[in-house]
Amino acid sequence: MISLFSCRNPKTSSKGSIEANIEFASQQIGREIDMMNAKGVILNPRTIEKDGSTRYNTPELWTSGFFPGSLWYLYELTGDNKWKTEAKKITETLDTVQYLTWHHDVGFMVYCSYGNGYKLTKNPIYKKVIIQAAKSLSTRFRPNIGAIQSWNIQRGWQAKRGWQCPVIIDNMMNLELLFEASKLSGDNNFRDIAIKHAETTLAHHFRPDHSCYHVIDYDTITGQVRNKVTAQGYADESAWSRGQGWAMYGYTLCYRETKDAKFMNKAEDIAAYLFEHTRMPKDLVPYWDFDCPKIPNTPRDASAAAVIASALYEMSTYCPEKSEKYKALADQIVENLSSDAYRAKLGENNNFLLMHSAGSIPHGAEIDVPLNYADYYFLEALVRKRKLEQ
């Protein structure tokens, strides 16, 4: 079958890095789309299993919004309606997520898919989904704590921890859904919840050096902190790399929506922690945890680097005195992620873009594999880079 997405080899393209990456992504992801269309199935890739097969998402998994989000970014980057068609098809398989109330990740799931789709199409059905998803997420807000509960403690490995109300740093990323829903609906309650959650996280999640814990466990009655841990990092007091990226990105988006200086101050403090750290590698693709004693013989995390790069591009627009510095750091990360060290060869890596990400090493899950959210934030970084350079 002749691929609708085929074009010349991006490795030999004379175009600049943005165009070469777009060309490569179109071919690589296009191969996955061609396979689905040939089989007559709609699939949602997440990662590669230990046996080499592709692991696909079901709608309720927290990573289900990233692949359709990547397709929306390809539509934005190329203007080609074929990507709009494919993005719409997979996005709409997530229709039931808008009613999901048993975990906090509906922000990732719905904003990355329906949110990007709405920005590009203004589909009124997508608007309704975004608002309903925000209502579902809001049911997890605990007023006496001032934060959105992340996990239900009755589920999975979290149940063994003895937590009452765990709140994870990843939750900062889900606030974007609430801010958007507030603007679309005129309901300021969504916005108020987002701001309160960001302020509570600011008060309790960070160490004096501006690194953050992964999980803060709160008392459901008193609202007081019970435990501070780092479940997906090397140790409770270690700095899990992707968590630092979530924090920096999250406070940047909070500043965008509120213009409250304390949020950008925190994003800048996190950036300083990251880029002044003696264990940040020269290529700026961090090890999975800054405090892992096995460094340098331990996995990198390309997903953390992609999140950080995307956040830096946005930060550069809010910090005139550091604009060039932040953009230069982001450019360096994107350049290195685009190299053969991290970007897959065409037709390899089960059609994912980036190699060498880390899901949860302490749980033995998704170690040194591609991850769909690494690809998503890499493409988002390209979108932001191109807008800055136009």
C-alpha positions in Angstrom: 0.0 0.0 0.0 1.3 3.5 -0.8 1.2 5.6 2.3 -0.8 8.8 2.2 1.8 10.2 4.6 5.0 9.3 2.7 7.5 11.9 1.6 11.3 12.3 1.2 13.7 11.2 3.9 13.8 13.8 6.6 17.5 12.9 7.4 18.5 14.4 4.1 16.1 17.3 4.2 17.6 20.7 3.6 15.0 22.4 5.7 15.7 23.7 9.2 15.2 21.6 12.4 11.5 22.4 12.8 10.6 21.5 9.3 12.8 18.3 9.4 11.2 17.2 12.6 7.7 17.9 11.2 8.6 15.9 8.1 9.9 13.0 10.2 6.9 13.0 12.5 4.5 13.0 9.6 6.2 9.9 8.2 6.7 8.1 11.4 3.3 8.6 12.9 1.8 8.3 9.4 3.1 4.7 9.3 1.1 4.0 12.5 -2.0 5.6 11.0 -1.6 3.6 7.7 -1.3 0.4 9.7 -4.6 1.2 11.6 -6.4 2.1 8.4 -5.2 -1.0 6.7 -6.6 -3.1 9.5 -9.7 -1.1 9.9 -9.1 -0.4 13.6 -8.8 2.7 15.8 -5.8 2.3 18.2 -4.2 4.7 20.7 -0.4 3.9 21.1 1.2 4.4 24.5 4.6 2.6 24.6 6.5 -0.6 23.8 6.0 -3.7 25.9 8.9 -5.8 27.1 8.1 -8.3 24.3 8.5 -5.6 21.7 4.8 -5.2 20.9 3.0 -1.9 21.1 1.0 -1.2 24.2 -2.2 0.6 23.3 -4.4 2.8 25.6 -8.0 2.2 26.6 -9.9 5.4 27.2 -9.7 5.4 31.0 -5.9 5.3 31.1 -4.2 8.6 32.0 -2.1 8.6 28.8 -5.0 8.2 26.4 -5.1 11.9 25.4 -1.5 12.2 24.2 -1.6 10.4 20.9 -4.7 12.2 19.6 -3.1 15.4 20.9 0.0 14.7 18.8 -2.2 14.3 15.8 -3.8 17.7 16.5 -0.3 19.2 16.7 0.6 17.7 13.4 -2.5 19.3 11.9 -1.4 22.6 13.4 2.1 22.2 12.2 1.3 21.1 8.6 -2.2 22.5 7.9 -3.0 19.2 6.2 -6.6 18.1 6.7 -5.6 14.4 6.8 -4.3 15.0 10.3 -7.5 16.7 11.3 -9.4 13.7 10.1 -7.3 11.2 12.0 -7.1 13.4 15.2 -10.9 13.7 15.2 -11.4 10.0 14.8 -9.2 9.1 17.8 -10.2 12.0 20.0 -13.8 11.0 19.8 -13.1 7.5 21.1 -12.5 9.3 24.5 -16.0 10.6 24.8 -16.7 8.8 28.0 -13.7 10.3 29.8 -15.6 13.5 30.4 -17.6 11.7 33.0 -14.7 10.0 34.7 -14.4 11.0 38.4 -12.2 8.3 40.0 -8.9 10.0 39.2 -7.5 13.4 38.4 -5.9 12.8 35.0 -9.0 13.9 33.0 -7.0 17.1 32.4 -4.3 15.3 30.5 -6.8 13.0 28.8 -9.4 15.6 27.7 -7.3 18.8 27.4 -4.6 17.3 25.2 -7.2 15.7 22.9 -10.5 17.7 22.9 -8.8 20.9 24.1 -6.3 21.0 21.2 -9.1 20.0 18.9 -11.3 22.8 20.1 -8.6 25.4 19.7 -8.2 24.4 16.0 -11.8 23.6 15.0 -14.1 25.4 17.5 -16.3 22.3 17.4 -19.1 23.1 19.8 -19.3 19.4 20.9 -15.7 19.6 22.0 -16.5 22.7 24.1 -19.2 20.7 25.9 -16.9 17.9 26.6 -14.2 20.2 28.0 -16.8 21.8 30.4 -18.2 18.4 31.5 -14.7 17.1 32.1 -13.9 20.1 34.3 -17.1 19.4 36.3 -15.9 15.8 36.8 -12.4 16.9 37.8 -13.9 19.5 40.2 -15.6 16.7 42.2 -12.1 15.7 43.4 -11.5 19.1 45.0 -11.2 18.9 48.8 -12.1 22.3 50.2 -10.7 21.6 53.7 -7.3 20.8 52.1 -7.5 23.3 49.2 -6.4 20.8 46.6 -7.6 18.2 44.1 -7.1 14.6 45.3 -5.1 12.7 42.8 -5.7 9.0 43.4 -8.4 7.1 45.2 -6.6 5.2 47.9 -8.6 2.1 47.3 -7.0 1.5 43.9 -3.8 -0.2 42.9 -0.4 0.1 44.6 -1.4 3.4 46.2 -3.8 1.5 48.5 -0.8 -0.1 50.3 0.7 3.3 51.3 -1.8 4.2 54.1 -2.5 7.6 52.5 -5.7 9.5 53.1 -5.6 12.2 50.4 -2.6 11.9 48.0 -1.9 14.9 45.8 0.8 14.5 43.2 2.8 17.2 41.4 1.5 15.9 38.1 -1.8 17.4 39.1 -0.5 20.9 38.2 -0.8 19.9 34.6 -4.6 19.2 34.9 -5.3 22.8 36.0 -5.2 23.9 32.3 -8.5 22.1 31.7 -10.1 24.0 34.6 -8.8 27.4 33.4 -10.1 26.7 29.8 -13.5 25.5 31.0 -13.9 28.6 33.1 -13.3 30.8 30.1 -15.6 28.7 27.9 -18.4 28.4 30.4 -18.1 31.7 32.4 -18.1 29.6 35.6 -15.4 31.1 37.8 -15.5 28.1 40.2 -13.3 26.1 37.9 -10.7 28.9 37.9 -11.0 29.4 41.7 -10.3 25.7 42.2 -7.3 25.8 39.9 -5.8 28.8 41.7 -6.4 27.3 45.1 -4.8 24.0 44.1 -1.7 25.8 42.7 -1.4 27.8 46.0 -1.7 24.8 48.2 0.9 22.9 46.1 3.2 26.0 46.3 2.9 25.9 50.1 3.7 22.2 50.6 5.3 20.4 47.7 8.6 22.2 47.5 11.9 21.9 49.4 14.1 24.9 50.2 16.2 24.3 47.0 13.0 24.5 44.9 12.9 20.8 44.0 9.6 19.1 44.6 8.2 16.0 46.2 6.1 13.7 44.0 3.3 13.1 46.6 1.9 15.1 49.5 -0.5 13.1 51.6 -3.1 15.3 53.5 -5.3 14.5 56.4 -8.9 14.4 55.1 -10.3 15.9 58.4 -7.7 18.5 59.4 -6.2 19.3 56.0 -2.7 19.0 57.5 0.2 17.3 55.7 0.7 13.7 56.8 3.5 12.6 54.5 5.9 13.9 51.9 7.1 11.2 49.5 8.5 10.6 46.0 6.8 7.4 44.9 8.1 7.4 41.3 11.6 8.7 42.1 14.7 7.1 43.7 13.8 8.1 47.3 11.4 10.3 49.2 13.9 13.2 49.4 15.1 12.8 45.8 14.3 15.0 42.8 12.4 12.9 40.2 13.1 14.6 36.9 9.7 14.5 35.3 8.1 15.8 38.4 10.3 18.9 38.3 9.2 19.3 34.7 5.5 19.0 35.6 6.0 21.6 38.3 7.8 24.1 36.1 5.3 23.7 33.3 2.3 23.9 35.7 3.4 27.1 37.3 4.1 28.6 33.9 0.5 27.9 32.7 -0.8 29.3 36.0 1.0 32.5 35.4 -0.4 32.7 31.9 -3.9 32.4 33.2 -3.6 34.7 36.3 -0.5 36.9 35.8 0.2 36.3 39.5 4.0 36.9 39.9 4.4 34.2 42.6 3.6 31.5 40.0 6.3 32.7 37.5 8.7 33.2 40.4 8.3 29.5 41.2 8.7 28.4 37.6 11.9 30.4 37.4 13.2 29.0 40.7 12.6 25.4 39.4 14.4 26.3 36.2 17.4 27.6 38.2 17.4 24.4 40.2 17.4 22.2 37.0 20.0 24.1 35.0 22.4 24.8 37.8 22.3 21.2 39.0 25.7 19.5 38.8 24.0 16.3 37.7 22.2 17.9 34.7 23.9 16.2 31.7 25.5 18.4 29.1 22.8 17.5 26.5 20.1 18.7 29.0 18.2 15.4 28.8 18.1 14.5 32.5 18.6 11.2 34.2 15.3 9.9 35.5 16.1 11.2 39.0 18.7 13.7 39.9 19.7 11.8 43.1 20.0 8.3 41.7 23.4 7.0 43.0 24.0 5.1 39.8 24.4 8.2 37.7 25.7 8.1 34.9 24.8 4.4 34.6 21.1 4.9 34.9 18.3 5.7 32.3 17.7 9.2 30.9 14.1 10.5 30.5 13.4 12.1 27.2 9.8 12.8 28.3 11.1 15.0 31.1 13.3 16.9 28.7 10.4 17.4 26.3 8.2 18.8 29.0 10.9 21.1 30.2 11.6 22.4 26.7 8.0 23.2 26.0 7.7 25.0 29.3 10.9 27.0 28.6 9.5 28.3 25.3 6.5 29.7 27.0 8.5 31.1 29.9 10.7 32.9 27.4 7.6 35.0 26.5 7.0 36.2 30.1 10.5 36.9 31.2 12.1 39.6 29.0 15.4 39.7 30.9 15.8 36.0 30.5 13.9 35.4 27.3 17.0 34.6 25.2 18.4 32.4 27.9 15.3 30.3 28.2 14.7 30.0 24.5 18.4 29.0 24.0 18.1 26.2 26.6 14.8 25.0 25.0 16.5 25.1 21.5 19.4 23.0 22.9 17.0 20.4 24.3 15.0 20.2 21.1 18.2 19.9 19.0 19.5 17.1 21.2 16.2 15.3 21.2 16.2 15.6 17.4 19.6 13.8 17.2 20.2 10.1 16.5 20.8 9.7 20.3 17.1 10.2 21.1 15.0 10.5 17.9 14.2 7.1 16.3 15.1 6.1 12.8 12.2 6.0 10.4 10.2 2.8 10.6 11.8 1.8 13.9 10.8 2.3 17.6 7.2 1.0 16.8 6.6 4.3 15.0 7.1 6.4 18.2 9.2 9.6 17.7 11.5 9.6 20.7 13.5 6.8 22.4 14.8 6.6 26.0 12.0 7.7 28.3 11.2 6.4 31.8 7.8 5.8 33.2 8.1 4.5 36.8 11.4 2.9 37.5 10.6 2.0 41.1 7.6 0.0 39.9 9.5 -1.6 37.1 7.3 0.0 34.5 8.2 1.5 31.1 12.0 1.7 31.6 14.0 3.1 28.7 11.2 3.0 26.2 9.3 5.4 24.0 6.3 7.1 25.7 3.4 8.8 23.9 3.7 11.9 26.2 7.3 12.3 25.3 6.2 12.6 21.7 3.3 14.9 22.6 5.4 17.5 24.4 8.2 17.3 21.8 5.6 18.2 19.1 4.2 20.9 21.4 7.7 22.3 21.8 8.0 22.5 18.0 4.7 24.3 17.8 5.9 26.9 20.4 9.4 27.2 18.9 7.9 27.9 15.4 5.6 30.6 16.7 8.5 32.3 18.5 10.6 32.3 15.3 7.9 33.4 12.8 
